[in-house]
Amino acid sequence: MQDTSDILDLVSQTKARGEPFAIATVVRTVSVTAAKAGAKAVVLADGSISAGWIGGGCARGAVLKAASEAIRDGQPRLISIQPEDLLDVQQVKPGDVRDGVSYARNMCPSQGTMDVFVEPVLPRPHLAVLGASPVAAALADIARRMGFFVTVCAPLADHAAFGSADRMVDGFDLPTDGAQHGFIVIATQGRGDGAALKAVLGANSRYTGFVGSRKKFAALRRDLEATGLDARAMDDMRSPAGLDLGSITPDEIAFSIVAEMIEIRRRGQRNT
């Protein structure tokens, strides 16, 4: 069995890489089981165990399934793997969930019971803010407090406009370490609009928003197309960015944008 300190080191390394994963911890065993309470494993998003051990095939399938679901919806799980006769006594079937406990059947001859807590560890969502306008500065501040990893992309001379950010980039080029696949907001507001739009045209983001009117956005699109660029990627951009809250001030506009990003981020995660 791998030493717990080694597993915790791997957890730190995986978090630093921004990879989603789950930690499976055996919290209780009854009768004969291969793994004992305290055993841990790190399960990656592809369903593989990166480190640790939580028992053989009797428990592995159920734990990996629970880990995959936890990574997908961001919710922890407690799974109880029991022999069939004990499930019958409690009148539960494999796959049932009762009082927050998910049940699975132990097919091994040992017929022991093992309870495993599965905790997802998800990376902070990336937000790239392009520009140094008052809305950009407010957006970086509010989004960071809402759990986003914020990268500011703006000319070096404008970096002082930001009170807080996780990373500062000189210019409008998006980092290549995952920020281009998260959330992007162009908040240049007249200072480098075209250059910022060009920088994000090839980005495969979950959300790209433009701070400005539809009329201005359409004019910028025509300008880009006039230079020979294929601007079809702009079809999926939100303009104006943010929920329609009647926002007027920079803080209000930034708030409406963060609210829209949270709605997209959490879509499908809430229990209804």
Backbone torsions as a table, in degrees:
resi	resn	phi	psi	omega
1	MET	NA	137.3	-178.2
2	GLN	-71.7	141.0	-179.7
3	ASP	-62.8	141.4	-177.3
4	THR	-60.1	-38.0	-179.7
5	SER	-63.0	-35.5	177.2
6	ASP	-66.1	-39.6	179.0
7	ILE	-64.9	-42.3	179.5
8	LEU	-65.4	-35.1	174.8
9	ASP	-62.5	-42.1	178.9
10	LEU	-65.3	-37.6	177.0
11	VAL	-58.8	-45.7	179.1
12	SER	-62.8	-41.8	-179.6
13	GLN	-66.2	-41.1	-178.8
14	THR	-68.4	-38.6	176.0
15	LYS	-62.6	-41.5	-178.9
16	ALA	-63.5	-29.9	178.9
17	ARG	-81.0	-7.1	179.4
18	GLY	75.4	25.5	-178.8
19	GLU	-94.7	137.8	174.3
20	PRO	-75.1	143.7	177.2
21	PHE	-160.0	177.7	178.1
22	ALA	-134.5	147.8	175.1
23	ILE	-106.9	120.7	177.6
24	ALA	-102.8	124.6	-177.5
25	THR	-126.2	125.9	175.1
26	VAL	-74.1	119.9	-176.4
27	VAL	-106.6	-16.9	179.9
28	ARG	-160.4	140.1	173.0
29	THR	-133.1	147.8	177.1
30	VAL	-130.6	133.9	-178.4
31	SER	67.4	-150.9	-172.8
32	VAL	-89.0	121.5	173.9
33	THR	-138.9	151.5	-178.9
34	ALA	-67.1	-44.3	179.0
35	ALA	-98.3	151.3	-179.9
36	LYS	-115.2	167.7	-179.1
37	ALA	-54.8	135.5	-178.6
38	GLY	102.0	-17.5	178.3
39	ALA	-64.5	140.9	-176.7
40	LYS	-131.4	157.8	172.7
41	ALA	-149.4	147.0	175.3
42	VAL	-102.8	119.8	-177.7
43	VAL	-109.6	124.8	-178.7
44	LEU	-86.1	170.4	-175.4
45	ALA	-64.0	-25.1	-179.9
46	ASP	-83.4	4.0	177.4
47	GLY	89.6	2.7	179.5
48	SER	-90.7	150.4	175.0
49	ILE	-90.5	115.0	-176.8
50	SER	-78.6	-33.4	-179.6
51	ALA	-161.6	158.9	176.6
52	GLY	88.1	-171.8	-175.1
53	TRP	-161.5	132.5	179.1
54	ILE	-129.8	29.1	177.2
55	GLY	110.2	175.3	-176.8
56	GLY	-85.7	-152.3	-174.7
57	GLY	-64.4	-19.8	-179.1
58	CYS	-61.9	-35.4	-176.3
59	ALA	-112.3	-21.3	-170.4
60	ARG	-57.1	-48.9	-176.1
61	GLY	-60.8	-44.7	-178.5
62	ALA	-66.2	-39.3	-179.2
63	VAL	-69.0	-42.9	179.8
64	LEU	-64.2	-37.6	177.0
65	LYS	-63.7	-45.2	179.5
66	ALA	-64.2	-38.5	179.6
67	ALA	-65.6	-42.2	179.2
68	SER	-61.4	-43.0	179.4
69	GLU	-66.9	-38.4	-179.7
70	ALA	-65.8	-40.3	178.0
71	ILE	-66.1	-35.6	-177.5
72	ARG	-70.8	-43.0	-175.2
73	ASP	-107.3	-3.4	175.8
74	GLY	77.6	9.5	-176.7
75	GLN	-107.3	135.4	176.9
76	PRO	-71.2	163.5	-178.5
77	ARG	-142.0	147.0	170.4
78	LEU	-115.5	117.9	-177.1
79	ILE	-114.9	132.1	179.9
80	SER	-112.3	115.7	-176.9
81	ILE	-101.7	113.0	-171.6
82	GLN	-131.8	156.7	173.5
83	PRO	-67.2	159.0	-172.8
84	GLU	-60.8	-37.8	-177.1
85	ASP	-65.3	-34.3	177.7
86	LEU	-71.8	-36.1	175.5
87	LEU	-62.0	-40.3	179.5
88	ASP	-63.4	-40.4	-179.9
89	VAL	-60.9	-38.9	-179.3
90	GLN	-85.5	-2.8	-179.7
91	GLN	58.4	45.6	174.1
92	VAL	-125.9	154.8	178.5
93	LYS	-115.9	156.5	175.7
94	PRO	-55.5	130.9	-178.0
95	GLY	99.2	-15.9	178.0
96	ASP	-70.0	150.7	174.7
97	VAL	-123.5	123.9	-179.5
98	ARG	-135.5	125.6	178.9
99	ASP	52.1	39.5	176.4
100	GLY	83.6	2.2	-179.7
101	VAL	-109.6	128.0	175.3
102	SER	-95.1	136.4	-175.1
103	TYR	-107.8	142.3	176.5
104	ALA	-139.7	157.8	-176.3
105	ARG	-96.2	135.7	174.6
106	ASN	-89.6	115.2	-176.4
107	MET	-93.1	-0.6	-175.0
108	CYS	-79.9	153.1	179.8
109	PRO	-60.9	-25.6	-177.9
110	SER	-64.2	-29.2	177.0
111	GLN	56.1	35.0	176.2
112	GLY	-87.1	173.0	177.4
113	THR	-114.8	137.9	179.1
114	MET	-139.6	125.5	176.0
115	ASP	-102.9	130.4	-175.4
116	VAL	-127.2	127.6	175.4
117	PHE	-95.0	125.8	-177.8
118	VAL	-113.4	118.0	-176.1
119	GLU	-117.5	118.7	177.5
120	PRO	-76.5	143.8	175.0
121	VAL	-123.7	104.7	-174.1
122	LEU	-106.5	142.3	179.3
123	PRO	-69.2	154.3	173.7
124	ARG	-64.5	136.3	178.1
125	PRO	-66.1	141.1	-179.2
126	HIS	-84.6	137.3	170.4
127	LEU	-127.8	123.6	173.5
128	ALA	-104.8	121.0	178.6
129	VAL	-105.4	118.7	179.4
130	LEU	-101.6	124.4	-179.6
131	GLY	112.6	168.1	-177.8
132	ALA	-131.7	31.9	178.7
133	SER	-73.8	168.0	174.5
134	PRO	-56.1	-36.0	177.2
135	VAL	-65.9	-40.5	179.2
136	ALA	-61.3	-44.1	-179.4
137	ALA	-64.9	-43.1	178.7
138	ALA	-66.5	-38.6	-179.6
139	LEU	-63.6	-44.1	179.1
140	ALA	-60.8	-39.5	-178.5
141	ASP	-69.7	-50.2	-176.5
142	ILE	-67.4	-43.3	-178.1
143	ALA	-64.0	-38.0	179.8
144	ARG	-64.5	-38.7	178.0
145	ARG	-70.2	-19.7	177.5
146	MET	-92.7	10.9	173.2
147	GLY	96.1	7.0	178.4
148	PHE	-85.0	145.5	169.5
149	PHE	-86.7	114.2	-169.6
150	VAL	-103.2	123.5	172.4
151	THR	-110.6	124.0	177.3
152	VAL	-98.2	124.2	176.7
153	CYS	-112.4	106.3	-176.2
154	ALA	-159.4	158.5	176.9
155	PRO	-54.6	143.5	-176.2
156	LEU	-53.0	-38.4	-177.5
157	ALA	-64.3	-18.9	-178.1
158	ASP	-97.6	-0.8	-175.9
159	HIS	-63.0	-27.3	-178.3
160	ALA	-66.5	-14.1	-179.9
161	ALA	-72.3	-13.0	-174.7
162	PHE	-103.6	128.3	177.9
163	GLY	-81.6	-30.6	-178.3
164	SER	-151.5	139.2	175.1
165	ALA	-165.8	153.5	178.6
166	ASP	-81.0	-27.0	-177.4
167	ARG	-155.0	141.5	178.7
168	MET	-118.8	134.2	-179.8
169	VAL	-122.8	135.2	178.0
170	ASP	-80.8	112.8	-178.1
171	GLY	99.6	-170.2	-173.8
172	PHE	-103.9	5.3	-179.2
173	ASP	-72.0	128.5	179.4
174	LEU	-75.5	139.8	173.7
175	PRO	-61.2	157.2	-176.3
176	THR	-104.5	20.0	-176.4
177	ASP	-106.1	23.1	177.2
178	GLY	120.3	-19.3	-178.7
179	ALA	-61.9	-30.0	-178.3
180	GLN	-74.3	-9.1	179.4
181	HIS	-102.8	0.6	-178.0
182	GLY	-100.3	-117.7	-177.7
183	PHE	-115.3	138.3	-178.4
184	ILE	-132.3	132.9	175.2
185	VAL	-131.2	124.8	175.4
186	ILE	-93.3	111.3	-177.7
187	ALA	-125.9	43.4	-179.2
188	THR	-73.6	-33.7	176.2
189	GLN	49.2	56.4	174.2
190	GLY	97.2	-8.6	-179.6
191	ARG	-115.8	85.0	178.5
192	GLY	91.4	28.1	-178.6
193	ASP	-56.3	-50.8	-177.1
194	GLY	-63.2	-42.7	-179.8
195	ALA	-64.2	-39.5	179.7
196	ALA	-67.4	-41.4	177.9
197	LEU	-62.4	-43.0	177.7
198	LYS	-59.0	-39.0	-175.7
199	ALA	-65.9	-24.5	-175.3
200	VAL	-107.8	-0.3	-175.1
201	LEU	-58.8	-33.7	-177.9
202	GLY	-95.3	4.1	-175.7
203	ALA	-78.3	134.0	178.7
204	ASN	-95.8	72.6	-173.1
205	SER	-95.2	160.8	173.0
206	ARG	-74.2	-28.5	-175.4
207	TYR	-154.8	129.2	171.6
208	THR	-130.8	122.5	-178.7
209	GLY	-121.6	151.5	178.4
210	PHE	-121.8	125.4	178.8
211	VAL	-85.2	106.4	-177.5
212	GLY	159.8	170.5	-177.3
213	SER	-75.3	161.5	175.8
214	ARG	-62.5	-36.8	-180.0
215	LYS	-63.0	-44.9	179.1
216	LYS	-65.9	-41.3	179.9
217	PHE	-61.5	-43.0	178.8
218	ALA	-63.9	-39.5	179.1
219	ALA	-65.6	-40.9	178.0
220	LEU	-64.8	-36.9	177.4
221	ARG	-62.8	-44.4	178.5
222	ARG	-61.7	-38.9	178.7
223	ASP	-62.9	-43.0	-179.8
224	LEU	-66.3	-42.5	-179.9
225	GLU	-66.2	-31.3	178.7
226	ALA	-66.7	-23.2	178.2
227	THR	-87.1	-0.3	179.0
228	GLY	97.1	2.2	-179.8
229	LEU	-78.8	146.2	174.3
230	ASP	-85.5	107.7	-174.2
231	ALA	-99.0	17.0	-178.4
232	ARG	-61.5	-24.6	178.5
233	ALA	-63.8	-20.0	178.9
234	MET	-70.7	-13.2	179.1
235	ASP	-59.5	-32.9	-175.3
236	ASP	-93.6	0.1	180.0
237	MET	-79.4	145.1	177.7
238	ARG	-87.5	119.1	177.2
239	SER	-144.4	119.1	-1.0
240	PRO	-75.1	147.2	-179.3
241	ALA	-68.9	147.8	174.5
242	GLY	102.8	157.7	174.7
243	LEU	-70.1	150.9	-179.7
244	ASP	-80.9	88.9	-179.7
245	LEU	-107.2	6.3	-175.1
246	GLY	74.9	25.7	-174.9
247	SER	-64.9	143.7	178.7
248	ILE	-126.8	-49.8	-176.3
249	THR	-78.2	160.8	176.9
250	PRO	-55.3	-41.2	179.1
251	ASP	-64.1	-41.1	-179.8
252	GLU	-66.8	-40.6	178.3
253	ILE	-64.3	-44.7	178.7
254	ALA	-61.5	-41.3	178.7
255	PHE	-60.5	-42.9	-179.0
256	SER	-65.3	-33.0	179.2
257	ILE	-71.3	-44.6	178.0
258	VAL	-61.8	-39.9	178.4
259	ALA	-60.9	-40.8	179.3
260	GLU	-66.4	-39.9	179.0
261	MET	-66.7	-38.8	178.1
262	ILE	-64.9	-40.5	178.2
263	GLU	-59.5	-41.6	179.6
264	ILE	-70.7	-42.3	-178.5
265	ARG	-62.5	-42.1	-174.1
266	ARG	-91.0	0.0	-177.1
267	ARG	-57.4	124.3	178.3
268	GLY	87.4	-3.1	-177.7
269	GLN	-95.3	-22.5	-177.3
270	ARG	-79.4	144.1	173.7
271	ASN	-81.9	126.4	-178.5
272	THR	-106.8	NA	NA
